[in-house]
Amino acid sequence: MRTDDQTAPRRTTGPVAPAPGEAPGVVLEPARVHFVVVSTRAVNAGERAPAGAVLQTRFWHPRDQRWSENFFESLDHALHLFIEESGWVLRQQQALDGPHAHELIFEAHRQDFSRPSAEEMLRDVGLTPRDVAGVIERVDSKRRGE
């Protein structure tokens, strides 16, 4: 190692503060992996679904201890939600027999399911979904000039 370089960083002789992850009392646990199997199917004629929805997704939600079902306009729209917005990693995708029928296997983390739901966050600040719908309607009405 050269010692005559004036721009080289100087070796310190005093104690060096630990990196944030090495600080005493801080324990960084690895995220616990959770695999999520999402099945999709076509929306049936006469079924109650949002306008434009062509497929329905279904997976077991561990926090809520119930099936989570959502409607989407396309498989790409569903993948965007799970990958980009939820942060899940797609590990396997398989087309099944039938229109819009797929099996998707994602890698997620248990903490993804332990966060409060949107409805719980609203309740925490004293709002109900109906209150939020009212606020949104008032904002939309002002934008329309009503």
N, C-alpha and C positions, 0 to 999 in steps of 0.2 A: 504494500500500500504506500502510495506517495504521501509524504508529509509536508512537501514544500508548496502544495497547491493552496493558495489563499482562499479560493472559492469553495473548497471542499468543506462539508459539514464537520464541525469539531466534535471530537469524542467527549462525551460528558463523563465526569467522574462522580457526580452526586447521584442521589437516588432518582429514578425515573418513575413517573406516575404510571400506573397500569392502564392499559387500554380499557375503554368502557366495559367491554365484555369480560375483562379480567378483574374488574374492580371487586374488592372484598364484599361479600354479601350478595353479589349479583349472580344468579344462577340462570343461565340460558338453557332451557330445556328444548330438545328437538321437538318440532311439531309432530304430533301423532297423526300418522297417515290414516285416512279413511277412504275406502273405495265406494263410489256411488254408482249404482247401475240405474240408468235412466232408460225407460222404454217409451217409444213413441207409437202413436197410431193415428189413423186418419179420423177427422171429425165426421161423424155420421150426419146424414141429412136429418133435419128436425131437431138436432141436439142444441141445447142452449150453449152457445159459444159466441165470443166477440166477432163482430163483422170482419171478414177477411181471414179468419183463422182456418187453417187447413189441417193442422195436426195438434195433438195433445201429448204432453209429456207427463210422465208419472215416475216418482221415486219416493222411497221411504225417508222421511225426515226424522233423524234421531232425537233432536231436541223436542219437537212437537209430538213425537210418538204417533204420527199419522202419515198417510200418503199425501204427498204434495203434487198437485195436478195443475198444469198451466197450459194455456192455448197459445199457439204461435202461427205466424203467417207463413213460415218456411222453416226447414231444418236449419238453414244458415242463421236465421233469427234466434232460434233456440240455442245453437252452439255459441253465438255471440254472447248471450246472457250468461251461460254457464262458464265460458272461458274468459271472456273479457271483463264482465262485470262481477262474477263471483270468484274469479281467480283459480278456477279448477283447471286441471290438466287432463286433456283427452288422452286416454291410454288405448282405447279400442273402440272401433265403430263397425257395426255389422248391420247390413240390410237384412230384414226379415221378410217372410212372405206377406204380401199385402201392401196396399198403398200407404205411403208415409210411415211404414213400420220399420223401426230401427231399434237396435240395442246399443247404447252408448255407455262406456265405462270410463268414469272420471276418477282422478286422484284428487282428493280434497283433504282438508285437515279438520280434526274434530272441533277446533275452535271456530271454524266457519259456521258450525251449527249451534254454537253456544252464545253467539251474539244475540242481543235482543231483536225481536222482530220489529218491523216498522210500526205495527199497531202498539206494541209495548212501549216503544219510544214516544209515541204520541200520548199514550196514557201517562207516562212519566212527566210530561210537561202540561198535563191537564187538558188534552184534546182527545176527541174521538175521531174516527174516520169520517163521520158525518160532519163534524166541525171543519175538518180539512176540506171536504168537498164543498162546503159553504164558502170557505175562503177562496178556493179556486174559482168557484162560480162568480163571486164578486169581482175578482181580478179580471176574469174573462169578460164580464159585463162592462167593466170600465174600459177595457181595450176596444170593445165593439162600440163604445159610445152610448151605451144604454143608460 
